[in-house]
Amino acid sequence: MQIQQIAEDVVKLIREGKNKQAKDQFYADDIVSIEGNGDKLEGIEAIHKKSSDWGAQVSEVHSASVSDPLIAADHFALHIKMDISYKNGYRAVMDEIAVYEVNDGKIVFEQFFFKS
């Protein structure tokens, strides 16, 4: 599968709220993920736990959007923006760039850039 198709399919699933399906279908088992604060995770199970832990803190998603992919060689980037309320009462607008590396039809690396 070509990177353009992978990127478009990932965006489609995210827009449909099927983030876990996107990860299950397109992430390599040994994926590496780096958060905006520099935290590094390795492996699909760690990625799923991170997503689950974050989701457990959210009380409401007021809005969410993801851009069409910008593709260069074996990478694609997305602009992701979310207005969310946490269970602790804090409301935040998350505005980030996510960069993904694809190898052999799987996402092997992701990194997020945002102001913390």
matplotlib code that plots the C-alpha trace (Angstrom):
import matplotlib.pyplot as plt

x = [0.0, 1.3, 1.9, -0.8, -3.4, -2.2, -2.3, -5.8, -7.1, -5.7, -7.3, -10.6, -10.6, -9.6, -12.4, -14.8, -13.6, -12.0, -8.5, -8.0, -8.9, -6.4, -3.7, -4.5, -4.6, -1.7, 0.8, 3.7, 3.9, 7.3, 6.2, 8.1, 6.1, 7.5, 5.2, 5.6, 7.3, 9.9, 8.3, 9.1, 7.0, 7.8, 5.4, 1.7, 0.6, 2.2, 0.5, -2.9, -2.3, -1.4, -4.6, -6.7, -5.2, -5.7, -9.3, -10.1, -9.2, -11.5, -15.1, -16.1, -14.8, -16.3, -14.8, -12.1, -10.5, -7.7, -6.3, -5.7, -2.3, 0.9, 3.1, 6.9, 8.8, 8.1, 6.5, 3.2, 2.0, -1.4, -2.6, -4.8, -6.9, -9.2, -11.2, -11.7, -12.7, -11.0, -12.7, -10.8, -12.7, -9.8, -10.7, -8.0, -7.5, -4.9, -3.3, -0.6, 1.3, 1.7, 4.4, 4.4, 7.0, 5.9, 8.0, 6.7, 3.1, 3.1, 3.6, 6.8, 7.3, 5.1, 6.1, 3.9, 4.7, 2.8, 3.3, 2.8]
y = [0.0, 3.4, 6.1, 8.4, 5.7, 4.9, 8.5, 9.0, 5.9, 7.0, 10.4, 8.9, 6.6, 9.4, 11.6, 8.8, 8.5, 5.1, 5.9, 2.4, 0.8, 3.1, 2.0, -1.7, -1.6, 0.7, 0.8, -1.6, -3.7, -2.1, 1.5, 4.3, 7.4, 10.7, 13.1, 16.9, 16.8, 14.3, 11.2, 8.2, 5.0, 1.8, -0.8, -0.9, -2.0, 1.1, 3.3, 1.7, 2.3, 5.9, 6.5, 4.7, 6.6, 9.9, 9.1, 8.2, 11.8, 13.5, 14.3, 16.0, 16.7, 20.0, 19.9, 18.0, 18.3, 16.7, 18.1, 16.3, 14.7, 16.5, 13.8, 13.8, 10.6, 8.1, 10.6, 12.3, 15.1, 16.0, 19.1, 18.0, 20.4, 19.5, 21.5, 19.3, 19.4, 17.1, 15.5, 17.8, 20.8, 22.1, 23.0, 23.1, 23.5, 21.0, 22.3, 20.0, 18.7, 14.9, 13.4, 9.8, 7.6, 4.7, 1.6, -1.5, -0.4, 0.3, 3.4, 2.7, 6.2, 9.0, 12.3, 15.1, 18.8, 21.2, 24.0, 22.6]
z = [0.0, -0.9, 1.7, 0.2, 0.7, 4.2, 5.2, 3.7, 5.4, 8.8, 8.4, 7.5, 10.5, 12.9, 11.5, 12.1, 15.7, 15.0, 16.4, 17.9, 14.5, 12.8, 15.2, 15.0, 11.2, 10.4, 13.3, 13.5, 16.6, 17.5, 16.8, 18.5, 19.7, 21.0, 22.8, 22.7, 26.1, 24.9, 26.5, 24.4, 24.2, 22.3, 21.1, 20.1, 23.6, 25.2, 22.5, 23.3, 27.1, 26.5, 24.5, 27.0, 30.0, 28.2, 27.2, 30.9, 31.9, 29.3, 30.2, 26.9, 23.5, 22.3, 18.9, 17.0, 13.6, 11.6, 8.4, 5.1, 5.1, 3.9, 2.4, 1.7, 0.9, 3.6, 6.1, 6.4, 8.8, 10.2, 12.0, 14.9, 16.9, 19.8, 22.3, 25.3, 29.0, 31.5, 34.4, 36.8, 35.2, 33.1, 29.5, 26.9, 23.2, 21.9, 18.7, 17.4, 14.4, 14.2, 12.0, 11.0, 9.3, 7.2, 6.3, 4.6, 4.7, 8.5, 10.7, 12.5, 14.2, 15.3, 16.9, 18.2, 18.3, 20.5, 23.0, 26.4]

ax = plt.figure().add_subplot(projection="3d")
ax.plot(x, y, z, "-o")
ax.set_aspect("equal")
plt.show()
